[in-house]
């Protein structure tokens, strides 16, 4: 435990040059004292399902309850207060720190680690990688809270603590763990990010934390006015607004429907009767009548009526179910159990989830965002904790290949597939790469480096950049691929004929979800959602209809918060429209699915949309 002398030494490190900063001290110092109150040098993190407070100390520091300050020798305890399993993984730590890296298997129970080396430690869950908890281990005999001269990431990268990559990650921590720091398009106020007003010691000396972050990334930014695309979409767009809270349940999350003609939020589905918990990703049946949604912080697949939002059933499938898709030939459902370490971690269910048929053995555990081929033959999975990808053959009911796609700690998270199943793509979160795999030879044919044009030290950007890529689907016609990149808040466009990144577009913090839907009159929109924002971006990847995505552009943006006309099954109480992750445009227009649409949907599509490839 920190004694009085040590506490005073830490307090002297906090900037108090003005009355404004003195007020900031009240926010920062008192919680630090409370965290360290007691007879031992100990910090307790409770892992929860609550937005922004996934690693919860129970004490507030400048708006975050996921940060603690301690002295060397602190014991950090992790306990479970979540409906599913999590890892406790050291995402960032001082270079050369004793006992690092620290990583556990997915579990609900407790863990502890003692931190002795001064510096910044950021912990995450490898299953839910935006969950953050941070500890600053500070030497009270130095000036400024110690962040360490160099920081290492879990994938082996080491950079100076003053580098752009280090400060960009630190900024992301303060945005992710404080809902007040999220971009709110329901408000006319500029976007303001609050940081603890402290001096920190980095490799170049002692600097003021908010001064550095504000100088590098700005603050009080005027948000872009929402605007509808000039051309309407066909159908509707469902978005997993995973962090929105409602009155009728203790767990967060709604699913939001946007009308593709009016671009208004038409419905919110919260399902308080089952306490739907962190809805993450959706799919539908071949007739587009029901919505399948996974509860990522639970173990359930939920089925509800698309037109009314009424619950149909809630089925236990396994720990942390992440993504759901159907086979084009049988309409059978497949769900990846992201928290399941078993090799048979993909669940197969009958249409409408009336019965669990089997567990599909993919040879690895912890799959996340899989994809299915147009002919119902092949499923590809990104296997998060093993750095590889499985290609599974439903016709032979066997694994065709398990392909290493990057380093074991690259965190492959999402896949996309060409509409003819000739090749597929794997987004590797921590390496900021996309691996291209030939589906006939099962060989890697290219690694797309999304940060080739980024200097992690100086922060200079000389071309298209996408750090920490997540969802990355291929367009139904196979001409382009749109990727959401969460760290840089950018959208990258790949020309699939060359597999080169040819365009970068701006996105919001926590840029996460992407799916394609049909545009009226022909062509497609790519819809993009972000975790720490309550708007959806509409990208036209080919506005000139010439087949070349070089002219891809953002053509509109819509708010995901409800209006007086929005139909709801519960009262929204917080984080309005926030947490955008999985997206499901209705009708599904990917090759193989579009051909099975009922005439009521198919008749609204152009000839080329009905046969996209």
Buried (B, 14 or more C-beta within 10 A) or exposed (E): BBEEEBBEBBBEBBBBEEEEBEEBBEBBBEBBBBBBEEEEBBBBBBBBBBBBBBBBBEBBBBBBBBBBBBBBEBBBEBBBEBBBBBBBBBBBBBBEBEEBBBBBEBBBEBBEBEBEBBBBBBBBBBBBBBBBBBBBBBBBEEBBBBBBBBBBBBBEEEBBBBBBBBBBBBBBBBBBBBBEBBBBBBEEEEBEBBBBBBBBBBBEEEBBBBEBBBEEBEBEEEBBEBEBBEBBBBBBBBBBBBBBBBEEBEBBBBBBBBBBEEBBBBBBBBBBEBBBBBBBBBBBBBBBBBBBBBBBBBBBBBBBEBEEBEBBBBBEBBBBBBBBBBBBBEBBBBBBBBBBBBBBBBBBBEBBBEEBEEBBBBBBBBBBBBBBBBBBBBBBBBBBBBBBBBBBBBEEEEBBBBBBBBBEBBBBBBBBBBBBBEBBBBBBBBBBBBBBBBBEEEEBEBBBBBBEBBEBEEBEBEEBBBBBBBBBBBBBBBBBBBBBBBBBBBBBBBBBEEBEBBBBBEBBBBBBBBBBBBBBEEBBBBBBBBBBBBBBBBBBBBBEEEEBBEBBBBBBBBBBBBEEEBEBBBEBEEBBBBBBBBBBBBBBBBBBBBBBBEEEBBEBBBEEBBEBB
